[in-house]
Amino acid sequence: MKQSLELTVNGQSHELLVDPHRTLLEVLREQLGLTGAKEGCNLGDCGSCTVLLDGKPFLSCLVLAVEAQGREILTIEGLSQNGKLHPIQESFVQHGAVQCGFCTPGMILSAKALLDRNPRPTEAEVKEALSGNLCRCTGYVKIVEAIMETAKT
Amino acid sequence: MRLPRFEYLSPKTLEEATALLGTYGNQAKILAGGTDLLVDLKKRSSIQGSRRWGKKERGPCYVIGLKGVTGLTRLKYSPGETLSVGPITSYADVADSTIVKESYPLLWQACRTFSRPQIRSAGTLVGNLCNGSPSADIVPPLIALGAKARVISARAEREVPVEEFCSAPFTTVLKEDELVAELKIPQPAEPYGWSYQRTTKRTAEDEALVVVAVLLEFADRDKTVRRARIALGSVAPRPSRALESESMTQGKKLDEALIQKISETVAAETSPRSRSDYRRLMTSYLVRKALTEALGN
């Protein structure tokens, strides 16, 4: 049976009817049209569906939409302000840290969760923060560089 | 891969949750962080999974989420006595706690190095225990600390030492209508030393091949061992203590020769199901490392 729920995504509140076995990833992509969070493995291994719930990184493929109620959900679509890229996004562009782009939303949100808590991380801390995000283009070096550069500014 | 259909029940109190478990029994499953349950359900509902498990075992009809019960993520600490971990306290909750960092460094270390950030945000300690995996990362530290699980149902309440909680791979002593309401972790007696060691196939995020948690309580400042707990994970059908190795430390000061002897004994206290030579060797090595580190910690 569908349940009615209210989700707060990128500061906007949405009222939805959702089947309880639907994941947050499915609802974001299919009901809200927010396709920034990617479906990779869909089993919690790859990190491409990473979103922030109350500032912490979660795998949206392993969160039931009904359990995301009452939390601040941030997806990659909510990062730029008034058409201006977030500094982490800007740095990814500058450093060529985007190759095929599939892992990028998850990488950037994991980086944001880290930098919000720890604005001056070491390289080891950056790598640890990204340990749940796989890049199949193996472009890790530039991704880490891009985040380290953001942390300096 | 999608989840099978189920009905989602959201009790407002633990009493309501146990009443629901009492009503639905094995038709229902408690959802904590979802990092094990939801993966398992997705696999079961897949084509491959339905071949392996059959249609009947596709999963529960009712999922009971505990997110709607207030206060269940809370850590409660009575100084010098016990730490209480809630049924849906996450690894991140523990890793972020300065109280745990200062008073339970062994638990803190295990939680902050567990898996990856996304799994630490969602996964819960009680969930890790209830999943009953032989390689559960958090169970050996809980055993080393002498933790107990407070188990409740609509009809009764009991306490189970964590070392007795798992009975076989992915099997626990929990009955159909029971849930873990709390983990109670006694404060180790000062002075004490600790160490947490683990090894995996490749990266730190992989499933553990060997987990070692050591807690040494000393009789005095010269580090004569009053009580030792050496808990092992992933090297037997269930996480367990190396009792013979522990008894070798009793009333002794650990020197290099004794540590060497214990590390040889401990290998014989394991019964790995696969990669047994390697796991035994690594248990031996990690226990030696852990005992040496615990003397300094």
Interface residues (C-beta under 8 A of the other chain):
Chain A: M1 Q3 D19 P20 H21 R22 T23 E26 N42 L43 G44 G47 T50 L53 K56 P57 F58 L59 L62 V63 L64 V66 E67 S110 A113 L114 E128 A129 S131 G132
Chain B: M1 R2 L3 P4 R5 F6 E7 Y8 S10 L31 G34 T35 L38 V39 K42 K43 V63 G65 K67 A92 S115 R116 P117 Q118 I119 S121 A122 T203 A204 E205
